[in-house]
């Protein structure tokens, strides 16, 4: 029987509720899956055939340790889902520039260095760190109050034009397993908010994406150099064009609790990768 470790974090040692059924589903495929905290020093990762990176939701706060852990797995030739090179590339939102070169559409965006000062080029914008998760440290800048943008003195940052459609329509999250579309949700911010995460009052509903949005999201997935067991395309539809906000390949919520068939599709993609 193949053995895989499902990497999670200390807060969710037994996985989040919507993913707790994965070990039993994988067992039917002849895979013994064990949830393990990624930075637990007692874990012998070499005892597993593969490490499935999942709810490592504290990695940004421990970014150097996380990078070191991934590097050790790679040096020990322990396969990861998703691939090591993909994970390290996806940590910093500068990856969006690579995808833009491949034809993906981004909101108007500037990448800025620590301490840089620029004139705000739009009426309203969002300033966010390039290495972050969950909307932390994101803030709204708006004329005339923020004619001049002063970037914090540490880290790399991005300035992005605010899309009103985030408020009026919401943000799509399209989930793919093994490169194939599984399901989608729309995330909407609370009144007076711009962040869509539940911790800021955001709501999530299962939705069927329009054909043109799904087509554009699939093109983003197809542009990846390496196939991924899971991927989440986050974007906003502006007059039928999918404005890519993020391509989540490290530890996204896959919203398995919203689509009853999605855990089975996810398990099947894991099986195909494990026995490849």
C-alpha positions, 0 to 999 in steps of 0.5 A, spaced: 500 500 500 502 506 498 503 511 503 502 519 503 503 524 508 497 530 508 501 536 510 497 540 514 498 546 520 498 545 528 491 549 528 488 543 524 492 537 525 486 532 523 485 537 517 479 542 516 472 539 516 471 538 509 477 534 508 477 529 513 474 524 509 480 524 504 484 518 508 478 514 507 476 515 500 484 514 498 484 508 502 479 505 497 484 506 492 490 503 496 493 509 499 494 510 506 494 517 507 496 520 514 495 528 516 501 530 519 503 537 521 508 540 516 513 543 521 513 537 527 520 535 528 518 528 530 515 526 523 520 522 518 517 524 511 522 519 508 517 514 511 512 516 505 511 515 498 509 522 497 507 529 501 500 532 499 501 539 501 494 542 503 492 546 509 499 549 511 495 555 513 501 558 517 506 558 512 507 565 511 508 567 518 514 562 518 516 563 511 523 561 511 522 555 515 517 553 510 522 554 504 527 550 508 522 544 509 520 544 502 527 544 500 529 538 504 523 534 502 526 536 495 533 534 496 531 527 499 527 526 493 520 526 496 515 527 491 510 533 493 503 534 490 504 540 487 511 539 484 517 543 488 518 548 483 511 550 482 510 551 489 516 555 490 514 559 484 507 560 487 509 563 493 511 570 491 505 574 487 511 576 481 508 569 478 503 573 475 507 577 471 509 570 468 502 568 467 501 575 463 506 574 458 503 567 457 496 571 455 493 571 462 489 578 463 491 581 470 487 587 473 492 594 472 498 592 477 504 595 479 510 591 483 513 596 488 520 595 492 520 596 500 520 604 501 518 606 494 514 612 493 509 613 487 503 617 485 497 613 485 495 612 478 488 610 479 482 613 483 482 607 488 487 601 489 489 595 493 496 595 496 498 588 498 504 584 500 507 579 494 508 574 499 501 573 503 495 569 504 488 570 506 488 578 505 492 579 511 495 586 510 491 588 504 489 595 504 485 600 500 488 607 497 483 612 494 484 619 492 484 624 494 486 621 501 492 617 498 495 621 492 502 619 494 503 611 495 508 610 500 510 603 500 512 599 507 519 599 509 520 591 508 518 586 503 515 587 496 509 589 495 504 590 489 499 596 487 492 593 484 487 598 481 480 596 485 475 593 481 468 595 483 466 588 480 468 585 486 463 588 490 457 588 485 459 581 483 464 578 487 470 574 486 470 567 482 474 561 485 474 555 480 477 549 482 481 544 478 483 537 480 488 534 475 488 539 470 480 538 469 475 543 472 471 540 478 467 546 481 466 553 482 464 558 488 463 566 488 466 569 494 463 576 496 465 581 501 461 584 506 458 591 506 463 596 507 469 591 506 473 589 500 476 582 502 472 576 501 475 572 506 470 569 511 474 572 517 472 579 514 465 577 513 465 575 506 460 569 504 461 564 499 456 560 494 456 554 489 455 557 482 456 555 475 461 559 471 459 562 465 462 558 459 467 564 457 469 565 464 471 557 465 474 557 458 479 563 460 480 559 467 482 553 463 487 556 459 490 559 465 491 552 468 493 549 461 499 555 461 502 551 467 509 548 466 507 542 470 501 538 471 498 540 478 493 535 483 489 541 485 489 548 483 484 554 484 483 560 479 481 566 483 478 572 478 473 577 477 469 577 471 469 584 467 465 585 461 466 577 460 474 578 461 477 574 467 481 578 471 486 574 474 487 575 482 491 569 484 492 562 482 493 558 488 497 552 488 500 551 495 494 551 500 488 554 498 481 552 501 478 547 495 471 548 498 470 541 498 464 542 503 460 546 497 460 540 492 458 533 494 462 530 489 468 534 489 472 530 494 471 524 490 474 527 484 480 530 488 481 523 491 481 520 484 486 526 482 491 524 488 491 517 486 493 518 479 498 522 481 501 517 486 501 511 482 503 515 476 
